[in-house]
Amino acid sequence: MPRGHLPVRSYLAVPVISRTSEVIGGLFFAHPDVGVFTERAEKLVVGIASQTAIAMDNARLFDELRAAREQLKIHNETLEAQVAQRTAELRETIQELESFSYSVSHDMRSPLRAMQGYADALLADYQPKLDEVATRHLTRIRRAASRMDLLIQDVLAYSRVAKGEIQLAPVNIETIIGDVLQHYPSLQPDRATIVVNGPIPLVLAHEAYVTQIVSNLLGNAVKFVQAGIFPTITISAADSGELVRLSFRDNGIGIDSRQQKQIFQIFGRVYGEKKFEGTGIGLAIVKKAAERMGGSAGVVSQVGHGSEFFVFFKRA
Amino acid sequence: MKTAGAILLVEDNEDDVFLMERALKGARITNPLLIVEDGQSAIDYLSGEGKYSDRTAFPIPSIVFLDLKIPIVRGHDVLAWIRSNEVLENVVVVVLTSSSEPRDLKEAYRLGANSYVVKPPTAEQLLELAKAFKWYWLTFNEFDDTAASLS
């Protein structure tokens, strides 16, 4: 014992242990008499030590929590700033894309019209002077230009369906089918039999998109048919609770199961341009339009046994 | 007079001018055809300003074929100007454009276009259009020319 120090003859030390089993302190008791600290006193002090540990743990947790919250706040602010910046960037990109597709529709189609127009004019006005080769070359120029024009139109239609703002309203699909049937030469009774097995329930949709879906599916159904087979299509609808399943059953060439996914992708055509004309965008438009209206599109088919294309719509 | 008078074509693309003239000729449309190449010239022509002051040589048209994407004053603004002008309120304005964008179409009708036609891609189809146009607008449609003759 150093001089001046209290005369310690009894001593009791108990560690304060945190929840994580770490010694964070101790409780120390001393007494000048011998044998003061009984087992009961030790138990009591151990109890106090564990209470102390809980209190200190809580204080520490509180500090940590406050620090974490501070950190989170800073993080959130940075995140918000980042989101705002990216949104602004995205908006700019979308605007650029919109003005791009706008000038595609205006500027790119105009030289095409000139190419086609002058080729037409030559073919019509100079026919007697043109030999077979010249006529064939001019016809090819005209055909290539018209194919380019179709491509541009379809890409524009796709981008309109992909990004256009829509409002869903009750739509009568039967009326739309009637309009489409009137409009397209390839859908007339002398070129295809198209049966509508009504009634088709009202759906919640965007009319222009439904028109696009119906005309693309019917156009495909009469196009992808074995030579010599008269196209026959049955349109029907099934009500499945909140959805309406619209089905187009055809007697066409059918689609291999391995290609059934691919055909719904943009430029996902399966056949060469020589066999069946088209841009390879039509079904991508169908799928995108259906999805934008809260539905979906798909196909059930077997090669040689026709196809059934279906579209799910929200019920009105 | 109830039948159509002159036709004014507002078009800056010389190829489209050539093809349009050819189609109108092909459809045997014999109405005088006058051509201006930008929006400001269209307004000058229609208001009889400057070199267009001679109304015998540059008559107020019954029909205007209006392209939308034209220099100086854009087509939509020319259309709005025509519709705000009392003397021209009966002029039939046919928008003839390469744009099939819904917003162009909507704006054109909102501003008072009588018809909206997307330029057909082939000369054959343009000829069909000219024939259909002649059949309806130049055969059956009756024009109100009182306003024009007042000016």
HADDOCK unambig.tbl for C-alpha pairs under 7 A between the chains (distance, minus, plus):
assign (segid A and resid 105 and name CA) (segid B and resid 98 and name CA) 6.71 0.50 0.50
assign (segid A and resid 105 and name CA) (segid B and resid 99 and name CA) 5.65 0.50 0.50
assign (segid A and resid 106 and name CA) (segid B and resid 98 and name CA) 5.33 0.50 0.50
assign (segid A and resid 106 and name CA) (segid B and resid 99 and name CA) 5.40 0.50 0.50
assign (segid A and resid 109 and name CA) (segid B and resid 98 and name CA) 6.88 0.50 0.50
assign (segid A and resid 110 and name CA) (segid B and resid 98 and name CA) 6.91 0.50 0.50
assign (segid A and resid 113 and name CA) (segid B and resid 121 and name CA) 5.05 0.50 0.50
assign (segid A and resid 113 and name CA) (segid B and resid 122 and name CA) 6.40 0.50 0.50
assign (segid A and resid 114 and name CA) (segid B and resid 15 and name CA) 5.85 0.50 0.50
assign (segid A and resid 114 and name CA) (segid B and resid 16 and name CA) 6.99 0.50 0.50
assign (segid A and resid 116 and name CA) (segid B and resid 121 and name CA) 6.95 0.50 0.50
assign (segid A and resid 116 and name CA) (segid B and resid 122 and name CA) 5.58 0.50 0.50
assign (segid A and resid 117 and name CA) (segid B and resid 19 and name CA) 6.62 0.50 0.50
assign (segid A and resid 117 and name CA) (segid B and resid 122 and name CA) 5.35 0.50 0.50
assign (segid A and resid 117 and name CA) (segid B and resid 123 and name CA) 4.63 0.50 0.50
assign (segid A and resid 120 and name CA) (segid B and resid 123 and name CA) 5.73 0.50 0.50
assign (segid A and resid 121 and name CA) (segid B and resid 123 and name CA) 6.87 0.50 0.50
